[in-house]
């Protein structure tokens, strides 16, 4: 039972702490390409993009970058757009890219608390009594 609890806690913490993507790129019309570190590759359907990926739309084409906060940014034909670490919609608000990730702190604290609870539960004796020291 305790092993299952620890495994469940670990898996949950891993899921919560993994930021798989920063934005989604939605092609509209024309030719769209994305560079995720191996050169520009054609894109025919929605694709997840990470911070630093570059998106390019051919002249006459269109695409939209949708950030994880819901911010939608049109990609201009003939231009290269780079996925930013902070949504362009967040600029002008109190959100700033200070280099300190509060989200990671919250997830880490929650994962640590869950892990501590799991360890506590795993080390409890079955009859909830502590052995007396000699």
ABEGO torsion letter per residue (X at the ends): XAAAAAAAAAAAAAAAABBABABBBBBABEBBBBBAGAEBBBBABBBBBBBGBBBBBBBGBBBBBBBAAGBBBBBBBGBBBBBBABBAAABGBABBBAGBBAAAAAAAAAAAAAAAAAAAAAABBAAGBBBBBX
